[in-house]
Amino acid sequence: MSGDADGATGRVVFIDDEAEVRRANGQSLELEGFAVEAFAAAEPALAAILAVSPGVVVSDVRLPGLDGVGLLARLQRVDPDLPVILITGHGDIRMAVAAMQGGAYDFLAKPYPAEALVASVRRALERRRLVVENRALRARLDAAIEEDPAFLGDSPEIVRLRSLVREVARADVDVLVSGETGSGKEVVAGALHRWSRRAARNLVAMNCGALPDSVVESELFGHEAGAFTGALKRRVGRIEHAHGGTLFLDEIESMPLTLQVKLLRVLQERTVEPLGTNEVRPVDMRVVAATKVDLGQAAAQGTFRDDLYHRLNVITVAIPPLRDRGDDVMLLFQHFLRRAAERFGKAVPPVTPAVRDHLRGHAWPGNVRELGHFAERCALGLVEAPQAPPEAAPGGLAEQVDRFERRLIRDELLVAGGDVRAAAEALGLPRKTLYDKMARHGLTPGDYR
């Protein structure tokens, strides 16, 4: 199929050899906002489906030429995740069971109310939307595994990491990934999924710190229509969508304590109960949780549940910080520099002594992400190396503290790419306070973008 652009929208291919049935059902679906493309036979519909993937296919079983079951089999070979709803006036229980076992998303027996068709199509499109989003995510993570420098290098630390990730990937257990900001936790999560027996199923990611507390629960557990104000339709949660695959929870330390209790129950019982229903649904998944803080310490301080920490901490994969990877820094910088120069259409600039000294002497608090941003600025010729003004020899305590504060603020601005708000959050300072300190130290956000 040419792509999934339409697969994430409401495009429906409807196939029935009776003109009146096509007209009535097409009208019912269009009134609900779906874009309907109707066909009287499977062969022309198949050509249209192969050209541009729809959101869902609805087909009568009894058709001239290629029938609905045959069409289902053909589509399953091309895209097993394309939802196909079969309808028939001659169905029985055995046919319904066989169709579902053959990969059909749903089965409707004529005569059926228009509401039943609309509801089935709506559920199928929700599933298709999640599949399309998941494919895009997996493509990004697969590319990251191949290209992201989280796995590039010859240092003993990165060699051990590659070996550990491959070993752990084969063991079907939950994993806790720890590492500093920018060290590549999402790349490790992608590798754990790709190199596992679950690679053919969904890798579903959620950043626990990127969503407001009010929506995290719905995103994670899903909800039924009417579960709360604004819940106009059913939504499949990330946990349920990860069934058979891997659930990646980034910044797990940011999850509200009230939800940590529910997540613990999911991990213990491998079941999920969406909002607005008492139905308990089984889930089979591996959970990969990532954190940039010491969860053991957070648990001791009461900001993270101790029982959830121990449940997640079955196997821990610790990503080494860039400052501990020795000569890998130069190798990674050259990789970033060549890639940036190619992207910007420029010649690869030479590495000057000043840049080399910076690469060797800088602590890289933002790890490979910060290194990549620095390489981009070098490729664009915007900066040779971010250097502080000449400093006098160490003086009294006040002078040394002042220099340390300036260096710390400068490093956080580098990590944040000049984003004062992000730097203030990382430093635990109000933005006004940080602006005042930047003015006192002569630091300008634009110098670090």
C-alpha atoms as one frame of an Amber mdcrd trajectory, in Angstrom:
protein
   0.000   0.000   0.000   1.199   3.480  -0.768   1.016   4.745   2.799  -1.034
   5.246   5.925  -1.933   8.900   5.553  -5.591   8.093   4.915  -5.422   5.159
   7.302  -5.464   7.542  10.237  -8.573   9.361   8.986 -12.207   8.406   8.420
 -11.891   6.967   4.898 -14.073   3.851   4.551 -14.152   1.457   1.594 -17.625
  -0.146   1.414 -18.244  -3.142  -0.902 -21.651  -4.641  -1.698 -23.133  -5.789
  -5.017 -26.583  -4.344  -4.193 -26.870  -0.689  -5.217 -29.528   0.128  -2.610
 -27.426  -1.358   0.187 -24.404   0.675  -0.952 -26.466   3.858  -1.081 -28.156
   3.412   2.315 -25.028   2.347   4.203 -22.867   4.945   2.512 -25.351   7.628
   3.502 -25.422   6.444   7.124 -21.634   6.559   7.350 -21.319   9.927   5.604
 -23.842  11.459   7.997 -21.424  10.484  10.801 -18.580  12.313   9.082 -16.843
   9.385   7.360 -15.551   9.593   3.779 -17.059   6.608   1.948 -15.810   5.034
  -1.274 -18.332   2.412  -2.486 -17.721  -0.524  -4.850 -19.949  -3.238  -6.318
 -17.171  -5.841  -6.498 -14.001  -6.770  -4.637 -11.496  -6.538  -7.516 -11.805
  -2.772  -8.196 -11.998  -2.130  -4.453  -8.783  -4.107  -3.940  -6.996  -1.959
  -6.512  -8.142   1.214  -4.738  -7.115  -0.172  -1.338  -3.654  -1.146  -2.570
  -3.182   2.318  -4.075  -4.078   4.255  -0.915  -4.706   2.474   2.375  -8.109
   3.379   3.872  -9.012   3.527   7.534 -11.333   0.512   7.393 -12.827  -1.880
   4.821 -16.459  -3.038   5.048 -17.350  -5.869   2.672 -20.247  -8.184   1.990
 -19.223 -11.849   2.048 -21.339 -12.824  -0.992 -19.861 -11.006  -3.986 -19.451
 -11.807  -7.679 -15.927 -12.997  -8.456 -13.655 -12.551  -5.471 -15.821 -12.878
  -2.347 -15.430 -11.109   0.990 -13.506 -13.945   2.644 -11.095 -14.078  -0.295
 -10.666 -10.304  -0.134  -9.923 -10.566   3.579  -7.217 -13.167   2.901  -5.626
 -10.962   0.209  -5.616  -7.913   2.476  -4.211  -9.904   5.393  -1.174 -10.792
   3.289  -0.604  -7.130   2.419  -1.490  -5.451   5.733  -2.681  -7.665   8.606
  -3.452  -4.559  10.686  -6.039  -3.157   8.243  -9.468  -3.537   9.930 -11.919
  -5.498   7.756 -15.596  -5.752   8.755 -17.537  -8.537   7.008 -21.316  -8.464
   6.479 -23.632 -11.150   5.177 -27.250 -12.154   4.987 -26.327 -15.819   5.030
 -24.131 -15.899   8.094 -24.101 -18.296  10.968 -22.021 -18.770  14.089 -19.460
 -20.936  12.336 -18.949 -18.390   9.564 -18.568 -15.590  12.107 -15.989 -17.544
  14.102 -14.071 -18.517  10.955 -14.050 -14.897   9.751 -12.752 -13.606  13.080
 -10.097 -16.322  13.180  -9.126 -15.341   9.655  -8.375 -11.815  10.790 -11.695
  -9.994  10.383 -12.075  -7.078  12.787 -15.842  -7.540  13.147 -18.770  -9.454
  11.667 -22.272  -8.073  11.081 -25.269 -10.188  10.043 -27.986  -8.655   7.837
 -30.273  -7.042   8.629 -28.340  -4.809  11.040 -29.225  -1.322  12.288 -27.218
   1.574  10.903 -26.076   2.362  14.443 -24.357  -1.050  14.680 -22.408  -0.426
  11.468 -21.419   3.085  12.532 -20.280   1.881  15.965 -18.207  -0.942  14.460
 -16.576   1.387  11.918 -15.818   3.952  14.619 -14.089   1.334  16.797 -12.156
   0.029  13.810 -10.957   3.511  12.873  -9.794   4.140  16.440  -7.761   0.965
  16.251  -6.375   1.975  12.854  -5.383   5.381  14.204  -3.367   3.738  16.970
  -1.724   1.376  14.480  -0.686   4.254  12.216   0.693   6.245  15.146   2.541
   3.178  16.377   4.074   2.533  12.950   5.362   6.087  12.787   6.835   5.748
  16.269   8.484   2.426  15.447   9.948   3.877  12.252  11.494   6.714  14.246
  12.854   4.375  16.893  14.185   1.902  14.325  15.992   4.748  12.588  17.321
   5.878  15.954  18.694   2.409  16.685  20.548   2.437  13.372  21.735   6.047
  13.466  21.475   7.445  16.984  24.877   7.566  18.721  23.484   6.061  21.895
  24.922   2.784  20.554  27.924   4.172  18.643  31.376   3.935  20.160  34.153
   1.607  21.250  34.436   2.476  24.936  34.056  -0.429  27.402  30.927   1.273
  28.792  29.045   1.340  25.483  30.234  -2.147  24.504  28.803  -3.468  27.782
  25.566  -1.561  27.182  25.057  -3.070  23.715  25.722  -6.561  25.048  23.421
  -6.091  28.051  20.540  -4.731  25.959  20.734  -7.695  23.557  20.728 -10.157
  26.459  17.895  -8.455  28.331  15.809  -8.122  25.157  15.590 -11.921  24.932
  14.359 -12.227  28.528  10.631 -11.438  28.632  10.714  -9.363  31.826   9.960
  -5.761  32.722  12.956  -3.429  32.526  13.895  -0.178  34.243  16.142   2.063
  32.104  18.033   4.772  33.952  20.134   7.525  32.505  20.721  11.248  32.473
  18.843  13.645  30.233  19.839  13.179  26.588  21.616   9.858  27.121  19.329
   7.827  24.822  16.779   6.075  27.038  14.172   5.998  24.253  16.726   4.378
  21.920  17.417   1.639  24.456  13.671   1.055  24.841  13.345   0.723  21.065
  16.208  -1.777  20.963  14.718  -3.853  23.788  11.524  -4.151  21.732  13.153
  -4.684  18.359  15.484  -7.401  19.594  12.750  -9.228  21.545  10.224 -11.894
  20.556   7.584  -9.116  20.673   9.140  -7.173  17.782   6.257  -7.948  15.405
   3.700  -6.397  17.772   3.162  -2.862  19.022   5.726  -0.671  20.712   3.588
   1.924  22.496   5.278   4.920  24.089   4.040   7.503  26.562   5.989  10.314
  28.202   4.528  10.557  31.709   5.937  14.050  32.159   4.643  15.496  28.888
   0.919  15.229  29.634  -1.215  17.089  32.205  -2.248  14.975  35.185  -5.872
  15.318  34.099  -5.354  13.304  30.905  -2.619  10.821  31.877  -5.111   8.326
  33.325  -7.308   8.353  30.221  -4.298   8.024  27.910  -2.885   5.126  29.885
  -6.005   3.145  30.772  -8.438   4.306  28.077 -12.089   5.190  28.596 -15.576
   4.442  27.417 -17.899   7.037  25.897 -19.503   9.082  28.673 -16.902   8.091
  31.279 -16.377  11.775  32.074 -17.307  15.190  30.719 -15.942  15.481  27.189
 -15.538  11.720  26.654 -17.675  11.615  23.524 -16.367   8.306  22.227 -14.482
   5.244  23.360 -10.693   5.538  23.464  -8.299   2.608  23.593  -5.627   3.242
  26.240  -1.880   2.822  25.740  -1.800  -0.228  28.018  -4.461  -2.101  26.043
  -2.905  -1.093  22.723   0.426  -2.572  23.880  -1.166  -6.038  24.226   1.300
  -8.566  22.818   4.038  -5.949  22.548   5.936  -3.441  24.664   4.738  -0.461
  26.706   7.400   2.242  27.084   6.778   4.676  29.960   9.277   7.523  29.777
   9.895   9.807  32.770   8.058   7.336  35.019   9.083   9.444  38.021   6.599
  12.109  36.837   3.554   9.816  37.094   1.084  11.044  39.767   1.052   8.930
  42.938  -2.659   8.153  42.483  -1.944   6.544  39.115   1.091   4.691  40.412
  -1.283   2.575  42.510  -3.303   1.626  39.416  -0.180   0.927  37.378   1.100
  -1.368  40.128  -2.104  -3.380  39.893  -1.725  -3.656  36.112   1.843  -4.916
  36.503   0.857  -7.448  39.145  -2.332  -8.793  37.558  -1.687  -8.043  33.866
  -5.215  -6.679  33.471  -6.604  -3.228  32.682  -9.917  -1.608  33.575 -10.712
   1.412  31.339 -12.483   4.413  32.830 -16.260   4.182  32.727 -16.514   0.389
  32.774 -16.219  -2.462  35.241 -14.901  -4.759  32.536 -11.457  -6.154  33.325
  -9.413  -6.921  30.210  -6.303  -9.119  30.205  -3.098  -7.663  28.748   0.109
  -9.430  27.784   2.960  -6.961  27.468   6.463  -6.101  28.520   6.868  -2.802
  30.369   9.989  -0.692  29.874  10.075   2.258  32.266  12.673   5.011  31.940
  13.818   7.518  34.530  16.435  10.235  34.838  16.366  10.195  38.652  17.269
   7.653  41.310  13.909   5.942  41.857  15.186   4.243  45.000  15.928   7.629
  46.513  12.607   8.998  45.264  10.843   6.073  46.938  12.714   6.737  50.194
  11.635  10.389  50.022   7.998   9.449  49.409   7.750  10.993  45.930   7.530
   7.568  44.268   5.800   4.453  45.552   8.244   1.996  47.079   6.208  -1.068
  45.989   6.015   0.139  42.393   9.756   0.818  42.370  10.526  -2.734  43.455
   8.008  -4.133  40.946   9.653  -2.208  38.091  13.199  -2.855  39.233  13.365
  -6.458  37.990  16.253  -5.690  35.632  17.916  -2.279  35.421  19.776  -1.041
  32.360  21.930   1.949  33.279  23.076   4.139  30.372  26.545   5.596  30.915
  26.832   9.394  30.736  28.822  10.767  27.825  31.545  12.120  30.121  32.426
   8.510  31.064  32.807   7.304  27.477  36.287   8.685  26.785  37.270   8.812
  23.119  33.694   8.043  22.073  33.040  11.790  22.326  35.257  12.575  19.323
  33.818   9.675  17.311  30.257  10.775  18.042  31.049  14.408  17.282  32.426
  13.494  13.855  29.279  11.450  13.194  27.033  14.348  14.192  29.134  16.887
  12.287  29.012  14.926   9.004  25.278  14.337   9.355  24.597  18.017  10.136
  26.773  19.260   7.263  24.963  16.970   4.837  21.571  18.135   6.099  22.524
  21.822   5.821  24.189  21.375   2.433  27.603  22.507   3.676  31.128  21.129
   3.581  32.272  19.341   6.720  34.341  21.950   8.616  37.716  21.037  10.106
  37.904  20.377  13.832  39.919  23.266  15.229  42.133  22.987  18.321  39.601
  25.073  20.270  36.754  22.700  19.372  38.931  19.674  20.182  39.807  21.110
  23.579  36.127  21.780  24.269  35.167  18.232  23.281  37.743  16.795  25.669
  37.275  19.184  28.556  33.505  19.740  28.664  31.409  17.641  31.076  28.483
  17.248  28.606  25.629  17.397  31.120  23.177  17.068  28.201  25.001  13.970
  26.907  24.673  12.925  23.245  21.762  15.315  22.699  23.893  18.285  23.741
  26.811  17.010  21.660  24.530  16.799  18.620  23.367  20.389  19.074  26.964
  21.577  19.426  27.929  19.744  16.213  25.045  21.440  14.368  26.215  24.873
  15.457  29.762  24.013  14.352  28.513  22.781  10.968  26.685  26.092  10.487
  29.789  28.074  11.485  27.883  29.797  14.269  30.275  28.973  17.059  33.744
  27.549  17.352  33.364  26.513  20.962  31.312  28.039  23.746  33.925  29.468
  26.051  33.609  31.538  29.173  35.433  34.864  29.434  38.959  34.559  30.823
  38.814  33.923  34.503  41.368  34.912  37.039  43.075  32.378  39.207  40.896
  31.020  42.017  40.223  33.724  44.550  38.124  33.743  47.672  35.106  31.537
  48.334  32.645  34.087  46.928  34.554  34.351  43.622  34.803  30.568  43.231
  31.087  30.114  43.954  30.302  32.853  41.431  32.347  31.146  38.716  30.785
  27.774  39.499  27.269  29.259  39.292  28.030  30.861  35.920  29.409  27.601
  34.514  26.402  25.634  35.774  23.878  28.078  34.246  25.827  28.129  30.963
  25.808  24.319  30.770  22.065  24.120  31.391  21.434  26.728  28.694  23.500
  24.603  26.312  21.462  21.511  27.153  18.199  23.417  26.730  19.302  25.050
  23.480  18.796  28.504  24.970  15.322  27.714  26.349  15.310  29.700  29.607
  12.141  28.015  30.858  13.638  24.523  30.456  16.916  25.621  32.025  15.067
  27.163  34.979  13.146  23.929  35.551  16.372  21.884  35.407  18.052  24.210
  37.893  14.992  24.427  40.152  14.852  28.221  39.898  12.022  30.661  39.118
  12.502  32.104  35.644  12.855  35.657  36.995  15.635  34.544  39.317  17.433
  32.824  36.456  17.104  35.894  34.232  18.601  38.034  37.015  21.540  35.644
  37.416  22.083  35.485  33.639  22.194  39.277  33.461  24.723  39.370  36.303
  26.939  36.774  34.584  26.587  38.266  31.101  24.794  35.220  29.641  22.394
  35.647  26.713  19.936  32.866  25.687  20.467  33.523  21.975  24.129  32.486
  22.251  23.071  28.914  23.018  20.357  28.309  20.409
